[in-house]
Amino acid sequence: MVIVFLLFSNLVFADWPKDEPETFFDLPLEALMQIKISLPTKKSEQLFDSPLSASVLTRKEIQNSGVLTIPEALRLVPGLMVREQSPGNFDVHIRGFDNIPPDNLLAYAANSSTLVMIDNRIVYNYFQGGTFWETLPISVHDVERIEVVRGPAAALYGPNAVTGVINIITRRPEKKGWSINAHVDGGNFNSHNEQLSVFYNHEDVLNLGMTANTSDRDRHRDDYYDWYRDGYTDYSGRLINYTSGKRTANSAERYPHHKKSLDVYGLNAFVSYTPNDAVQVDLRGGYQNSWCQKAFVQTVSLLTTNESQSRYLDLAVKAHNFSAQFSLNDGDQDTLGVYGWKYNFTTYDFTAEYDFDAKGLCLRPGINLRRVVYDGDFIGGSQELTTQAYFVRAEYQLSDSTRVMGAIRVDNYNHPDDRYLSWQLGITRKLGGKNLLRLVYARSNRAPFMVNTYMDFTYVSGGTTLIYSGNRDLDMMTMDMIEVGFRHMFSDTASLDIEAFYCRADDYDILTIADVDQRALQTVNYYEYNNIDIRAQQVGLTLSLSAIPRPKLTLKTFATLQYTKLEDHTPRITEAKKEHDMKHTETPVLYGGVYLNYRFSRKLNLNTNLYTYTRQKFRNELRSVNVGSKINLNAKLTYRLTDRVKLYFNARNLLDDHEKEFAFADEIMGTYLLGMDMAF
């Protein structure tokens, strides 16, 4: 069938224009070391000149590496800690600050301190903060590049950019006329991924596109960790409720497909109108549907089944020095088996900015309006969070070698009814043309979300009633950072980046016991979200080396060394206040990776990439467990069958290391796939 299809496609598309040079190595060597980025300063510039710790991951690097999902692709970026909880479901942190504070009832909630965007559209989830990666409507094959800024950046992009920002930039037509791209692969554990995109480019003025993607994964084992037994049981029907000590009555509802890990699909469309260099209008929209089992809520087991379907609309306008973006996202999500945790949501976001440029001084003032509405039993019906923000970014060229960049932002929330100030100040100095020294001081805060603000939830188990309440007057978690960075260009084909950083985070909040009412037949425990005294301090160093030692060989290697200390930590939320200082062990002391790509010929390409980290110790309110170190080695061999068709073999976790990457979660075994890419 494949041979028949290839012969048919060569006949049908024989007169279609051929692709532009498509391998990463068809670019001039100098261009590979001068990749541009826009995330740190909101304007396009060479990565070498960026005043912040930043990285760019290109489409070719993503394609060559064989990564199957967007969060997995982030393992190719320095300074990111990425762990696979169950096949295809990941936990992503910039530099760390994961599971702080430990010993929390909801210890494994999604990372709520990193801001993720798609084409500058925020995809933050306001249920209890963070990014639900499985709900992104795009796949890794829709990505043109990923830009990452490490460190607080709320002054530029708004609250929740506490540890950093990840902006996923989607593909656009690469040539005039029609173009079609298709991808399909399949392998063990029922792993398969499909993607189709159709683009039309009319004279670089009008661009149209539609994309569709699907992905499906099975778990590598079908047992579950049981909190009550402190061990794994062979199927979900035997799980014990750790509160009552009885078998869970709704196991079938909680885990309707205990062997499946991930099942998602998405549809996207866009129209882009660019009549001239000064004006551009982009309209995007899409739909996603997802089902997964991931580490989310600490109930009868760590893994929780989550369903989601949502739609989005995004309009971005640029006219000369003015730019604006409006986005709308709505849908419904359900944490299966957790009664009351089903909700509808709608998020409105509007941002407008204007550029002033006079005699070396650039000013960019702007406003941001955000309204988030959630409707669910766990928050007592329909509730809303609103934000009004005003900000300005400034940049001044002091001399040919020295540049100063600063930004300040004020966010006014409805709950808490207070104003929060974020800022960023950076200075760079070029030394001799091949060296860049930079210094950054920044502050960012996290925004409120529904659970900690409005929670209104009652749970009855046997003779105990648990009542959980939110708090509308919480102080928002805030981080300060000082960073010193150095970049050096050894030559046009080799560079080194060093970043040393100190971060401090305060004003964390958790559920604490507010009262205990012991009656004749039952006990009522009242819990409420409150701020705690804990403070997290981190010092670290990240080194990144990129080189093209030979025209056919690309090498990137990076590593982060860090130490995090917790001050005034209370071991258990159910105990009296017993504060002490301790080492934070949830973030590995050392983690990093290697990316190596070799092109044997125009037809054959081999990529190997490695991601590794040292051991960690996870703690929550019930248990503590050690997670061993791991070396995750991957390889992808690609053969170009024709100018339009490539075949490949892709091995993920090539060493088949069964070590769990996340406490109380799934084993991650080797996955091996055969696939095909087509471009017409």
N, C-alpha and C positions, 0 to 999 in steps of 0.2 A: 504493500500500500504506500509506503514511504517513497519508493522508487517511482511509482505511478504518479504520485503527487508532485514530485520534483520535476518529472518530465512535463507534466501538465502546466506547472507554474512557469517553466522556462518558455513554453509556447505562448501562454497567455500574457505574460509580463515581459516579453522579449524587448518591446520598444519602450518600456518604462525607463526613466532616467536612473542611472546607477547611484548607489550611495556614495556619499563623500567618504574619504579615507576614514575607516572606523576603528582601527586599533589605536590603543593608547600610544603606540610607538611610531605612528605616522606623523605625529606632531614634532616640530623642531625641539631639540633637547632643551634649548633655552626656555621655550614656552612652558615646559613641564615644571620648571622651577619658579615660574612667574604667574601662577594661578591667581585669579582675582577673587575677592570676597567682598560682600557688602554688609554683612551682619554687624561687625563691630562699630561702624560709624554711620550706617545707613546710606553709604555711597560706595560705589565700586572702586576698589583700589587693589594694588598688589598685596598678596598675603604677607609678604616680607615687611611691608610698611604698616601693618595693622598695629594700633596702640594697645590692643588687648590680646590675651592668650586665645588664639583662635586656630581652627583647622578647617580644611575643605576636603571632603570626600567626593571624588568625581564619579560619574556614571561608569566610566571604563574600569576604574578600580573596583566598583561594586560588581560589575559584570564579570570581570576576571576572577574575583575572589570566590564566587559561587554562593554567597550568602543568600538565604532563603527569605528573610524578613528584614524590615527596616531596623528594628532594634538589634538584630544580629549584626547588621552592617556597622553599627556603632562600635563594635569590637575592633574595628580598623582605625579608630580615632583615639589619639592620646588622651589620657586623663579620665576615661570613662570606665566605670565598673559595670559589667553586664553579665548577669547570671540567668541561666535558663531554668525556670521553675518547673515546667512541664513542656513537652515537645512543642516548640513554636511560640511559647509564652515566656516573656523575659521581664526581668527587673533591671532598670537602668538608672544609674546614679552618676552624676558628674562629681568626681573627686571623693565621694563618700557621703557622710552624714546620713547613712541608711540606718533605719530602725533606732532613731533617737526620738524619745527616750526608750531604752529597752524596758522589758517587764511591763509592757502596755498590753491591754486587752486586744487592741486592734493593731498589734505590732507589725502586721504584714500588709497594711494598707499600701496602695501604690505610692511611689515617691511623689511627694507633693511640693517639692522645692525646686523643680526644674521646669522651665517653660518650653513647650514644644509647639511649633508652628508648621503649617503647610502653606507655602507661598505667602508668608506673613500673616496667615489666618490662624489665630490661637485655637488650639484643640485641647485645652485644659479641661478636665472634668471636675465639676464643682460638687459632686456627691460627697466625697471626702478627700478631694484634692488629687492632683496627679494626672497622668496620661494613661488611658486605657488603650494600649497599643493595638490590641486586636480590633478596635473600632475605627481605626484609620481607614478611610475609603479607598486609599491608593495602596498599591503593592510596591515592592522594591524595584520592579521593572518600570514603574512610572516615574522614577526619580532621575532627575538630571544631575543634581549634586546635593550634598548635605553640608551645611555650614554650622559650626559649633563654636560658641564662645564659652570659655570656662571662667567662672567667677560671677559675682553679682552684677546684673545688668538691668535691674528694674527701672533705672532712670531712663533707659532707652526703650524698653519694651513692656514695662508695666510690672505689677506685682506677680509673684510666683517665679520670676527670673532670679531666684535666690542663689542657687549654686551655678546657674548658667542658662544658656539658651541653645536650643536646637531648631534650626530652620530647614525644613525639607522643601526643596525647590523642584517642581515637577517639569517633565519634558515638554518641549514644544517642537513643531515641525523643523526639521533640519535642512529641508530643501523645498523648492517651489513645486507646486502641483500636489498630487496625491502621494501619500506614503502609508504603508501598512506594516506594522510590526506584530509578530506573534511569538509567544513563548509557551512551551509545554514541557513538563518533566514528570517523572514518577519513580518511586523507589520503594524500599521496604517500609514496614509499619504504615502501609496505606498512605504514604506521603506522595502528594501530587500537587502541582501548582500550574495554573494556566493564566495567561494574560494576552489581551488583544488590544491594539490601539490603531485608530484610523485618523490620520491627519490630512488637512488640506491647507496649503499656503498659497494665497493669491497675491503675488507680487510683493511679498513681505508687508502688505498693508492689512490684509484680512487673514486671520488664522482660525481654523476650526479644528476641533478634535473631540473624539470620544474614546474612552478606554473602559475595559472591563477586566476584572481579575477574580480568581477563585483560589482557595488554598485549603487543604485538608490534611490533618495529621492524626494518627492514632498514638495513644500512650505506649510507652515501651514496656510497662507492666500495668496490671489493672488492680493492684492493691492500694490501700489507703492507710495513711498514718492515723492511728487511733489514740486520741489524747488520754482516754481513760486507761487503756492498757499500756500506754507508752511503747507502742510497737505497731507494726504494719499488719493489717488483717487482709485476707485474700480477696474480699469483695465488699462493696459498700453496704450490703444488707446486714452485715454483722457489726457495724459501727455502734459504739456505746456513747450515749450522751454523758459527758463528764460531770455535768451538774447533778443529774438524777441517778446516774449509774445504771440506767436501763437502756435496752436496745432502742436505737433511733427509729421512731415510727414512720417517718416520711423519707426513708432512704431513697426510694424510687423517684421521689420528687426532687430531692437534692442532687441525685446522680442518675439521670435518666439514660445516659450513655457512658457507662463507667470506663469503657475502653477507648473512648475518643478524647482527644486533647484539644483540637482546634478545627473549626469549620467556618470559614468566612468567605464572603464575596462582596465586591464593590463595583459601582458604576460611576463614571465621571464624564463630564462634558465641559467644554470651554469655548468661548468666542473671544478673540483678541483683535482689536482694531487699532492700528498705528498709522495714522495718515501722514505723520512727519516725526522728526526726532524729538519734538517737544511735547507731543500728545500721545497718550496711550490709554486705552480702556480695555479692561479685562473683566469678563463675566464668567464665573465658574459655578458649577452645581454638581451635586452627586448624591448617592445613596449607598448605605452599607448595611449589611446584616451579618452578625457574628454570633458564634457560640463557642465557648471555651471553658476549660477547667484550669484555674490558675490559683496561686497563693493570694488570698484576698481577705477572708474573714475567718477569724479563729472561732470555729464552731465545733462540730463533732470531729472534723479533720481540717487540716490546713487548706487543702484544695477546695475551691468553691466553684460551682457552675454558674456562669454568667451569660445572659443573653442580651443582645442589643440590636436595635435597628434605628437608624437615624438618617436625616437628610440635611444638606447644607446648601447655602447660596452665598456667593462671595463676589462682591463688586469692588474693583480697584480702579481708581482714576488718577491719571497724572497729566497735568496741563501746565507746561512751563515749570514754574517753581512751586506750584501747588500740587499736593497729593492727598488723596483720601481713600479710605477703605471701609466698607460696610459688610458685615457678615452676619448670617443667621444660621443657627444650628438647632434642630429640634428632633425629638424622638422619644423612645421609651427604652428602659433598661430594667433587668430583673435579675436579682441575685437569688437563684432558685433555692427553695427550701428554707430561706430565712424570711419568716413571715413579716410582711409589712415593708420589705425592702424592694418593692417594685415601684417605679416612679416614671412620670413623664417629665421632660425638661425642654426648655427653650432658652437659648442664649443669644442676645443681641450685642453686637460690638461695633462701635464706630470710632474711627480715628481720622483726624485731619491735621496736616502739617504744611508749613510754608518755609521755603528757603530764602534767606537773605545773604548776599555775598558782597562785601565791600572792603577793598584794600587788605586782603588777606584774612579778614575776619568773617567766618561763616556762622550764621545763627539759624536755628531751625526750631521755632516755637510750634506747639501743637496742643490739641485737646483729645481726650479719650472719654467716651461714655459707654458704660457697660451695664446691662441689665440681665440678670440670671433668674429664671423662674423654674422651680421644681415643685412637683405635686406628688406626694407619697404619704402613706400612713405613718412612716417612721418619723416624719417631721410635722405630723398633725395637719396634713392637707397641703394647700398651695402656699409656698413661701418664696420670697425674692431677696436677692442680694444686688445692690446697685453700687456703682463706682463712678465718680466724676474726677477726672484727672487733668492736670495742666502741667506741661513740661516744656523745657527748652534745652536744646543741645547747642554747644558753642565750640568752635574750633579756630585756632589762631596759629599762623605760621610765624614763629618768632624770628627764625632765620632759615637759611637754606637747609640746615641740618637739625633744627629743633622745632617741634610741633607740640602744642598743648590742646588737649581735648577735654571738655567737661560737659556734664549733663546733670540736670536736677528735675525732679518730678514730685508733685504733691497729689496723693490719692485720698479722696474723701469717701469713706464707706458709710452705708446706712447702719450697718452693725459690724463692728462697734461704730458709734457715731463719733468719729474722730478722723483726724488728718494724719497721714503718714508721709514722711519725707524720705525720698531715695535720692542718692547722688552718685556720681562717678567723676573722678578726676584722673586724667592720665597725661603723661608727658613722655615723648620719645626723642631720642637724639641719635642721629646717624654718625658713626665713627669711621671715617675713611671709605665710605661707600659700600663696604661689604659687611658692616656691623651695625646693629641697631640695639640700643639700650632703652628699656622702657620701665616706667614706674606707674603703678595704678593704686588708687585708694577708692573703695566703693562701698556702698551700703544698699541693701535691698530688703524688702519684707514680703512675707507671704500674705495672700488675701484670705478672707474668711471663706469657709465652704459650708455646705448645708448641714452635715452631721454635727460638727462642733458648735454650730450656731443655733440650729432649730430642733435638734433631736428631741423626740417626744415618743418614747417607745417603752412598752411594758411587756415583760416576758415572764410567764409562770411555769415553774418546773417543780412538780411535787408540792411540797409545803413551803416553797420559797418563791417570792415574787421579786423580780428585778425591775426597777424603774429607772430609765435612762433619760437625762435631760441635757439640752444644749445650753449655751451661755452666750448671750448677745453682747456681752461687754468684755470679751477676751482681748488681751493684748496679742497682736500678730507677731509670729516668729520673725525675727530680724537677724540678718547676718552682716557683719563688717569684714572687709578683706583688705589686706595690703599685699601687693605682689610686685616682685622685681623680675623682669624678663630680659633675655639676651638672645639675639639671633645673629648667626654668622653664615655668610655664603663662602664656602671654601672655594667654589668655582661656579660656573654656570650649571653644573650638574650635581652639586652636593651642598646641603645646608644643615645647620644644627640649630635647634631651638631649646633654650633652657628657661624654665619658669619656677621660681621659688615663691611660695605663698604661705600666708598666715590668715586663717579664718576664725571668726568667733560668732557663735549663734546663741541667741537668748530668747526667752519668752515662748518656750514650748508649752503645749497644753495637752492634757490627757484626761480620761475619765477618772474621777476620784470619788471615794465614798463620801456622801454628804450626810447620810443619816442611816441608822438601822432601827427598825421598829419590830420588836419581837412580841407577837401576839400569841393567843392561846393555841391556835391551830396552824399558824404560818408565820414566817419571817419575811419582812419587807425591807429590801435593801435599796436605798436611793443613791444613784450615781449622777454626777454632774461634771461637765467639762470645766476644768479650771487650769489656769496657768500654774506652772511649777517652777521651782528655783533653779533647775538644772541649766548648766551652761556647757556648750561644746566648744572646744578649742582644737584647732588642727594646724599642724605645720607640715609642709610637704614640698616635694621637688619632682618635676616632670622633665624628662629629657626626650627629645625626638630628633632622629637623624633620618634624612631623606637623601638618596643618592641614585644616580644612574651611572654606575661604573663602566658599563658598556652599552652601546646603542640598543641592544636587545634585552637588557637586564635592568629591572627597577627594584630597589630595596628601600623599605621603610621599616624602622624599628623604633620603639618607644617604651618607656617604663615610668611608672610613678611610685615614689617612695613617700609614705605618709605616716603620721602618728596623730591620733585623736584622743584627747583627754576629756572626761566628763567631770564637771565640778558640781557638788551639792546634789548628787543623785540619790533618790529614794528607791531601795531595791524592789519593793512591791507596793502597788497602789492600795492594797488592802491592809497594809500595816501602818502603824504609827510612823510619824516622820522620823526617819533615821538617815540623815544625809551624810554622804561621804564622797570622796573623789576616787575615780577609778579610770583605768584604761578602757577605751572603747574598742571592742574586739570584732564588731560586725563588719567593718571595712578592712580588707586585707592590708597588711603593711606594705606589700609590694605586689603590683600587677602591671601588665603591659602586653605587648604583642610584636609580631614580626610579619611583614608583608613582602613576599618575594615573587616577582613575576619574570618569567623568561619566555621570550618568543623565539622558538627554534627556526621558524620560517614564516612566510606569509600565511601558511595554512595551519600551523600547529603552535599552540600556546599552552604553557603550563604555569599554574599559579599555586603556590603554597602559602598559607597564612596560619599563624599560631597565636593563640590567646591563652594567657596563663595568669594565675594568682596564687598567693600563699594561703595558708589555712586561716579560718575564721571561727569565732565562737558566737553563736546566735543565742539570744535570750528572749523569752517572753514571759507572760505572767504565770505560765504553767510549767515550762520546761526550759532547759538549756541544752545545747547540743553543739558539738564540734563539726565543722565542715572542712574536709581535707583540701589540701592544695590540688590543683589540676592543671594539666597541659592539654589544651584543646587544639589538636592539629587538624587542618583541613587541606584539601587539594582539589583542584579542578583542571582537567585536561580538555582543551577545546580544539576541535578540528574543523576547519572551514571547508565544507564540502563544495560549495559554489560561492559566488560573490554574494548570494542572498541567503544562504543556508549554512548554519553552523551546528555541529553535533558536539555533545560533551558528556563526560563522566564526572560526577560531582560526589565527593566523599566528605561528609561532615563528621567530625570526631573520628578521624581516621584510625586512631589508636584504640577505639572502642572502649574508652575509659568509662566505667559505669558509675563513677563517683557522682553523688548528688551535688548539684551546684547551689542549691537553696535548702535551708534546713526544713525538715519534715515534708519535703516535696518529693518529686519523681526522680528516679534514676534516668540519666540521659545517656543513651547508647549510640553507637555508630549508625548513621543514616547514609545510604548510598543511592544515588539517583542517576538515571540516564535522561538526557534532555535534548531539545532542539530549539534554536532561535532562527526566526525567518524575518527578513526585511525586504520589502518590495516598494 
